[in-house]
Amino acid sequence: MWVLIVVLILVCVYLGYAYGKKGFPFGQGKWQAVQLISGDVYYGHLKTFPCCKLTEVYFLQQIPAQEEEGKTSTQLVPLNNLFFRPENTMHLEKSQILWWADLTKDSRIVKTIEVGI
């Protein structure tokens, strides 16, 4: 009986330590795409327990092309590059998330983030 209690305590300590780390068993540091019901799509690391939190947040932004008028290009921008300099973390209401999906390592979004913007 005591062995079981000690094992449960050790598991709880490990999970408490590992929570939020890239190696946490329930997230493994994967990149996710998250679409909100507003239509906005964000990219980052999604944690859903105990609340929804997206870290290392990026989004796509349309910018006017300088060489051709009327044309735009798309740029991947970190959330903390906005003019009001927020932290690079978003706390999300679960009811506002339409869907999310894991991105593969060969995703253009992941490759762009890993190369460094």
C-alpha positions in Angstrom: 0.0 0.0 0.0 2.8 2.4 0.9 4.6 1.6 -2.3 1.5 2.6 -4.3 1.2 5.9 -2.4 4.9 6.7 -3.0 4.5 5.9 -6.7 1.4 8.1 -7.0 3.3 11.0 -5.3 6.3 10.6 -7.6 4.0 10.6 -10.7 2.2 13.8 -9.4 5.6 15.5 -8.8 6.8 14.6 -12.3 3.6 15.8 -13.9 3.7 19.0 -11.9 7.3 19.6 -12.9 6.8 18.7 -16.6 3.6 20.7 -17.1 4.2 23.4 -19.6 7.5 22.0 -20.7 8.0 21.0 -24.4 8.5 17.4 -23.3 5.2 17.2 -21.3 3.5 13.9 -22.3 0.3 15.6 -23.3 1.7 18.1 -25.7 5.2 17.0 -26.8 5.9 20.6 -28.0 4.0 20.2 -31.2 2.9 23.3 -33.2 -0.8 23.7 -33.6 -3.0 25.9 -35.8 -6.0 27.2 -33.9 -9.0 28.8 -35.6 -11.4 31.0 -33.5 -15.0 31.5 -34.3 -14.1 35.0 -35.4 -12.2 33.4 -38.3 -8.8 34.4 -37.0 -6.1 31.7 -37.1 -3.2 31.5 -34.8 -0.2 29.2 -34.6 1.6 28.1 -31.5 1.7 25.5 -28.7 -1.8 24.8 -27.4 -2.4 23.7 -23.8 -6.0 22.8 -22.9 -5.6 22.0 -19.2 -6.5 23.5 -16.8 -7.4 26.3 -19.3 -6.8 27.0 -22.9 -3.5 28.8 -23.5 -1.6 29.3 -26.7 2.1 30.1 -26.3 4.8 31.2 -28.8 1.9 32.7 -30.9 2.2 33.6 -34.5 -0.4 34.8 -37.1 -0.5 35.6 -40.8 -0.7 39.3 -41.8 -1.4 40.7 -45.2 1.0 43.6 -46.0 1.0 45.8 -49.1 3.7 44.9 -51.6 5.9 47.9 -52.2 6.8 47.2 -55.8 3.3 46.7 -57.1 0.3 48.8 -56.1 -2.8 46.8 -55.2 -0.8 43.6 -54.5 -0.3 42.2 -51.1 2.0 39.6 -49.6 1.6 37.4 -46.5 3.9 37.6 -43.6 4.1 35.4 -40.5 4.2 37.7 -37.4 4.9 36.9 -33.8 2.1 38.2 -31.5 4.6 40.2 -29.4 5.5 42.3 -32.5 2.2 44.1 -32.3 2.5 47.8 -31.5 1.2 47.4 -27.9 3.9 44.7 -27.2 1.9 41.9 -25.5 3.5 38.8 -24.1 3.6 36.0 -26.6 0.8 34.1 -24.9 -2.9 34.0 -25.5 -5.5 32.8 -23.0 -8.4 31.5 -24.9 -12.0 30.8 -24.0 -12.8 27.2 -25.0 -16.1 28.2 -26.5 -14.3 30.6 -28.9 -12.2 27.8 -30.5 -13.7 26.5 -33.7 -11.0 23.8 -34.3 -7.3 23.1 -33.9 -4.9 20.8 -35.6 -1.3 19.6 -35.1 1.1 20.8 -37.7 3.6 18.5 -39.2 7.4 19.2 -39.0 7.4 19.8 -42.7 4.7 22.4 -42.6 5.7 25.7 -44.2 4.6 27.5 -41.0 6.7 25.3 -38.7 9.7 25.6 -41.1 9.4 29.4 -41.2 9.2 29.6 -37.4 12.1 27.3 -36.8 14.3 29.1 -39.3 13.6 32.4 -37.5 11.6 35.2 -38.8 
